């Protein structure tokens, strides 16, 4: 769209697509990255996560030090 002259800026694209202008402009900046950087990001994102790297979440009650409601006054 920009290359073809159909729009003048990322903000124009955002208006046409119903997106926030900063979202479109951030994505447009990604197109300036070196292809090797983009490939490395994609390879990292596609890499499987090993089971030992996953940390189980604590129940809320454990994080609050007891009952799930907290119970303490302020």
Secondary structure by P-SEA (a helix, b strand, c coil): cccccccccaaaaaaaacccaaaaaaaaaaaaccaaaaaaaaaaaacccccccbbbbccccccccccccccccc
